[in-house]
C-alpha cells in the first residue's frame, strides 16, 4: 500500500482507506461529478467500498496510486486523485482526479495534482504523465492547462460509457516541462 502523504498550503493528501467510503460516497453518487468519471454514479455505500477495495488492489499490485484530498481547514475529504495506471516500461502514467461539486473552481485540483506530479516524476522516475478528458469537461481542461499540460489531440469514440461511446482529449506533461 502506498503510505505517502502530502501537504500543500490548503490540502492534505493521504492514502485512500476503506473507511473513507462514507465521505466519498456523496461525491461518487453525484451525477455532476461522475459524468466525466470511468465509474457509474454510485447508488449505495457498499459500492463506494467496492471501488475503494478495487483501488487498493491496484495500488498493492503497483499498478496505480490513489489519495484522498482533505481540506486542512475543516479536515473534510473533498475528493481523490492519483495515478490511474503506470506504464513502467515507458516511464509514463495516467492521472485521474475528482472533487465534490462544492469545491470546483477554487484551484484545489491543481494544488493536489501539483504534489502528486512532483512525486511521480521523482519517486517513479516518470518521463511523461498524461490525462484523458472528455471535451465538455472545461474545468478539468483548465486545471490541466494551469499545470502546464499540453493538448495532444482527440481520441474519437475511445471509451464506452453506458450505451454510447465518447471522445476524449489527450493531454501530456513531460518531466523537463516542470523541472
Phi, psi and omega in degrees: 000139180283111187256012178292151170222158185227145174242135174239177180306323184243354191228157167238133173246128178220166182303146179285130180241155181299328180290354175282355183303318182297323180283327182276335182306313179299331178284311183286352177256007180263114182303330179294331178274311189283347183300338178251008180263168179273002178252155172287157175300126184284150180243343182223157176297325178299325176296322177297318177297320178298317178300315180295318178298318177299314180296322177300317178299315179301317180293313183295333177273002179074016182269344186201174169220150179210135182230146168275147178256120185243130176284119183302317185300324187241352185063024182268136174283124184246357180165197177211162179203165177166184174270116183288323178212149172245137170244085189298325180295338179250002182052046180226164180207163176242132179263156170212159186194156172205149177231150171300147185308321183293350185249008178288151172074016181245006179082008182292320180298313180299319181296315180293315183295326179304319180293312183288331176295313179302316179296317181298316179294326182276298188292318183264003180052042180289148173256330186216139172234136178235161176223142176242123189230137175293141186304333182277353185275071185302321182296317178293320178299317178298316179299318180294319177299319179300329181273355178097006178294146177249139176284131180256331181166189183239129175261115185278133177046046187274340184228133176271120178238111184066243182250016181222155175266144179235151174280159171223144171269141179250131180238152177217157175224127179260152182310312185293345180280347178244352182274000000 
